Amino acid sequence: MLRRSLASLALGLLAAPAVMAQEAWPRRPVRLVVAFPPGGLSDVMGRMVATKLSEGLGQPVVVDNRAGAGGTLGTQAAVRAAPDGYTLAFAAPSTHVSGPLLFPSPGYDGVSDVMPVGAFATIGSILVVHPSVPARSVAELTALAKAEPGKINFASAGSGGSVHLAGELYKMLAQVDITHVPYRGGAPMLTDMLAGRVQMAFDNLPQILPHVRSGAMRGLAVTSKERSRFIPELPTMIEAGVPGFDITSWFGVTAPMGTPPEIVARVNAVMRAAVSEAAVQEQLTGIGAESLSMTPEEFGAFMRAERARYAEIIRISGARAD
């Protein structure tokens, strides 16, 4: 009996340092890689997440902006980081789903090579045209595009994002020939859109809604399955005559493969608590976003489903990274 007690005590002492180290995380600042330039929607969302994680974890969570190649350059660095909980990646469709499918050498699989941590928010987009375009509905735009194949340009903030794939999906479902014009971010894209240098775009609601309200751009439809509470007068693309159209942006967090599940669970708990806060809900509403809460398992299944859906759009449409 004494021997057994001594053995149990020894095992407990051996396990104690590991438990203490586990409980001590994080003991220094955590890096959140946001693979986009400062100032854009993804950066704004990433900084919101970093702020809440800093509060919940008791250590600074520092945003590391690493832009390039549709979000795949920075994400590759995050995926390859040590799986110790001190590097996390801010996830969006282009960083983890469509980007790795479109770019020839992303260096990682955005679903299989990461540990899903949790979701944070989702944002719809609006199909807009410059007021100089003689189309006041999706049906009229489709008729115009079919009458002038290849002459209408659609802008995006970069190859691989949800707004790029929204244009490709419209091309595929409506059977129109329109030309993709990718920009290096949302700001230069918006500048050319407002100037009429490009005729149309599927743009994220927070950036484009004020210009739709002002009349600087004409909104034709929203890209989500259901109408948006932020602009309920606009029909969905499905209602406007494009069956099966459904694309929205989403945002979350992943960790390098091999990150201890206890750390993943802790970060997930902080994120889920954050999106339930009234202040965060109000902040998201202010930029036209909806909160999104998932367990790591749910977020992983969600990303796998998104990858399958985007892969089919890319395959059928022939989309490529421009």
N, C-alpha and C positions, 0 to 999 in steps of 0.2 A: 504493500500500500504506500509506504514511504517512498519507495523507488518510483512508483507511478506518479506520485505527487511532485517529486523532484523533476521528473521528465516533463510533466505538464508545465511546471514553472519555467523550465529551461526553454520550452517551445514558445511560451508566452513572451519571455524576455527577447527571444530572437525575432519574434513578429512585431514587437513594440516599435523598433525604429521605423519599420515600413509603414506601420499605422500612423505614427507621428508625422512622418514625411508626407504621407497622403493627406493628413488633416492640415498640414502646414501650407498646402498649396492654396493660393499663390503666394510665394514669398518675395516676389519682385514683379515689376510691371509686365503686363501681357500685351502682346502685339496683335492687332487686328488688321490684316492686310485687306485693303480696299483697292481692287485692281482697276481703278478709274481715277481721273484727275480730280483735284479738289474743286468743290463748287457745284458739281452735278448732282442729280437726284440720288445716285448710288452713294456718293460721298455723304450727302445729307443724312440718308438712312443709316449708313455705317457709323456716323458720329452719334446718332441717336442711340444705336445699340451699344457703342463703346461707353457712352455716358452711363447708361443703366447697368452695364456690366461692372464698371468701376465702382458704382455705388453698392452693388450686390456682392462683389467679391472682395472689397476692401483694399484693392490695389489699383493703380492707374492702368487703364486699358488704352493703349496708344494707337491711333490710326496711322497706318503706313500706306500712303498712296503710291501704288506701283502700276501705272497705266501702260497700255500697249496691247496690240493684237486682240482687240475685242475683249480684254479682260483676262486673256489666257496667260500673259507673261507674269503678272503679279500672282495669279492663282497658282501657277506652276511652282513659284518660289515658296508659297505657303504650304502647298501639298508636300513638298520635299523637305520641309523643316522638321526638326526633331519632334517626336510625338510626346512632348513633355507637358503640354498644356499651355506653353508660353507663346505659341503662335496659333492664331485662328484665322480663318479665311471668311470674308464676307461673300455670301453666295447670291448669285442672280442667274437668270437663264443663260446669259452669254458666258459667264465664268465657269459654270458647271455642266451645262447641257448643250446648248447650240454651238458655243465657241469651240469646244473640243471636237465637235462633229464637223465643223466647217473648216477650221484651220488645219493645214496638212501635217504640222508637227507640233502639237500643243505640249507634248511631253508628259501628259497625265490623262487619266480618265476621271472626269469630274464627279462621277458617281461611285465607281468601283474602288478608286484610290483614296477615298476620304471616309471619315466617320461623320455622318450627319449629326448635327447638334440640335438645331431647332429653327423654326420659321419665325418671321417677325412681322411682315406686312405684305400686302398685295396692292397693285395699282393698275387700273385699266388705262386704255389709250383711246384717243379719238382720231377718226379719219377726218383730216382737214384738207381743204384746198385753198389756194390763194383766191381772193375775190375776183381776180381777173379770169379765173377758169369758169366757163359758162355751164356750171353744173351745180344744181341745188339739191341733188339727192344722189344716193349711191347708184341708182338705176341710170340717171343721166350721166354720171361719171363713167360708168361702164360702157354706155353707148358711145360716149366721146372717145374713150380709149380704143374701142373696137374700130371706130371710124378712122382713127389716126394711130395705127400700130407703131410702137416704139417712140412716139413723140412726147409722151407725158413722162416726166421724171418724178420718182418718189424718193424723198430724203430719209436718211436715218442717222442716228448719232454714231453709227459704226457698224461694221459687219458683225453678224452673229447675235445681236440683241433681239429682244422680243419685238421691237418696232420694225426691225429689218425683216424678221420672219413673218410679221403681220402683212407686210407688203407682198412677200412671196406667196403667202397663203391666199391673199386676194387675187393675185395673178393666176394661181392654180384653180381656185374655185370659180372665179368669174370668167376665166379663160380670156384674159386680156394680156396685151404685150406692153408693159411699162418698164422703165429703166431705173435701176437702183443707183442712187448717188449717196455713197457713205461719207460721213464727216467725222472729224476727230473730236467728237463730243457734242453735247446738246446745244451749247451756246452758239458755235458757228453754224450749225444746222438751222437754228431758229433765226439767225440773222439773214440767211439766204432765203428762208421761207417767207419771212415778212417782206423782203425786198422783191419777191416774185421770181427769183432766179430758179427756184424749183416749184413745180405746180402743186404737189400734194405730199402728204406724209401721214403716217400713223404715229402720233406722238403721245408720250405719257401725259396723263391728265394734269398733273401739277404744273408742268411747263407751259402747256398750250391753252389751258382753260381760260386764263385771263385774256388771251388774245382772241379767243372765240367770243368771249363776253363783250369785248370792245369792238368787234367787227373787223379786226385786222386780219383774221382768218375765218373761213366759213366751216363750221362743224357739220359733218354729214351723218356720222353714226359712231357709236362706241363699240369697242372690240370684245367686250365681255358678253357672257351668255344672257345676262340680265341688264336692264337699264341701270345707269349709275344714279345714285341719289344726289350726286353733285351737279348733274346736268340731265335731269329726268326727261326733258323735252326731246332729247335726241334718241332715235331708235337704236336698237342693236344692229349689228351687221346682218344678223339672222333675220330680224324683222324687216330690214331694208332689202332683202332679196338675195342674200348670200348664205344659203343653208350650210350649217356645220362650222361656221366661223366662230372661233373662240380663242383669243390669245390675251393674256394679261402678264404683266411683270410681277415678280415675287422676289422677296429678299429673306435671307436667313444666314446661318453660320454653320461652317463645317470645321473639322479639325483633321490634322494628319492621321492617316491610318496607324493604329497602334496606340493612340492616345488613351490613357486609362479610362475605362468606362465610368469610374467614379467622378472624374473631372468633367466628362461629357454630361453626365447627369446633373452635376452642380450648375454648369453653365446653362443647361436647358431650363432648370428650375428658376434661375434668375430671369431668363428671357420670358418665360411664361408668366411669371409674376409681374414683369414690367408691362407686358401688353394688356394686362388686366387693370392697370392703374388708370384712373380717370384722366390724369394729366397727360399720359402718353396717348390715350385714345383721342383726347382733344388736339394734341400735337399732330397726330396722324391725320385727323379730319381736316386740320388746317392746310395740309398739303394735298388733300384729295386722295388719301390712302385709307385702306381698311386693315385692321390688325389681323394677324394670322398666328395661331398658336397650335403647335404640334409637339408630340414626343419625338425623340430621336428616331424611333422606329417608324413613326408616321411620316416624318420628314424624308427619311430614306426611301420609303415606298412612293411618296409624292415625286421625288426627283427621278426615280426610275420610270415612273409613268410619263413624266414630262419629257424625259430623254427619248422614249419610244415615240411619243407624239411628234416631237420636233424632228426626229430622224426621218419619219415618214414625210413630213413637209419638205425637208431638204432633198430627200430622194426623188419625190415626184416633181417638185418644182425645178430641180437642178440648181438650187441656190448655191452660191459659192462666196468665199471671203474675198471681197474686192480690195 
